[in-house]
Amino acid sequence: MCKLATLNGECQSLSDSPCIGWCTSRQFGDDRCKGCGRLESEIQQWNEYTIIEKKLINIRNAGDGYSIRQVVPIGWRPNINGITPSIKNK
């Protein structure tokens, strides 16, 4: 991947991070991100996975209906109306 593509956030491979910038796992504590479909542990350990493992995770998430960057149109953003924070009342 060229450096300019990396800086622009463009995907060149199915093994690239599927993050679309709407991480509900990090922001709201969801077990599985509603943006890309990765589990919290997969997000934390992403750079430790092999290329094959990353591709398999991305294929699984795309198959489950999550919007990974590799399979959505350029400029597409998720509908934020479907994302609600997990806030517990005391």
WOSULDA-V908232 format. One record per pair of residues at least 12 apart in sequence whose C-alpha atoms are under 10 Angstrom apart, sorted by the first residue. I is the first residue (numbers start at 1). J is the second residue. Records with the same first field share a line. If there is no record, write none. Layout:
I->J ; J
//
This chain:
1->13
9->69
10->69 ; 70 ; 74
11->69 ; 70 ; 71
12->70
13->51 ; 55 ; 70
14->51 ; 52 ; 54 ; 55 ; 56 ; 57 ; 58 ; 59 ; 68 ; 69 ; 70 ; 71
15->49 ; 50 ; 51 ; 52 ; 53 ; 54 ; 55 ; 56 ; 57 ; 58 ; 59 ; 70
16->46 ; 47 ; 51 ; 54 ; 55 ; 58 ; 68 ; 69 ; 70
17->36 ; 38 ; 43 ; 46 ; 47 ; 54 ; 55 ; 57 ; 58 ; 68 ; 69 ; 70
18->35 ; 36 ; 37 ; 38 ; 43 ; 54 ; 55 ; 57 ; 58 ; 61 ; 62 ; 66 ; 67 ; 68 ; 69 ; 70 ; 71
19->33 ; 35 ; 36 ; 37 ; 38 ; 43 ; 67 ; 68 ; 69 ; 70
20->35 ; 36 ; 67 ; 68 ; 69 ; 70 ; 72 ; 76 ; 77 ; 78
21->35 ; 36 ; 69 ; 77 ; 78
22->34 ; 35 ; 36 ; 77 ; 78 ; 80 ; 83
23->35 ; 36 ; 37 ; 38 ; 40 ; 43
24->36 ; 37 ; 40 ; 83 ; 84 ; 85 ; 86
25->37 ; 38 ; 39 ; 40 ; 41 ; 43 ; 85 ; 86
26->40 ; 43
27->85 ; 86
28->83 ; 84 ; 85 ; 86 ; 87
29->85 ; 86 ; 87
30->85 ; 86
33->66
34->65 ; 66 ; 67 ; 78 ; 82 ; 83 ; 84
35->66 ; 67 ; 68 ; 69 ; 77 ; 78 ; 79 ; 80 ; 83
36->58 ; 61 ; 62 ; 65 ; 66 ; 67 ; 68 ; 69 ; 78
37->57 ; 58 ; 60 ; 61 ; 62 ; 64 ; 65 ; 66 ; 67 ; 68
38->57 ; 58 ; 60 ; 61 ; 66 ; 68
39->57 ; 61
42->54 ; 57
58->70 ; 71
59->71
66->78
//
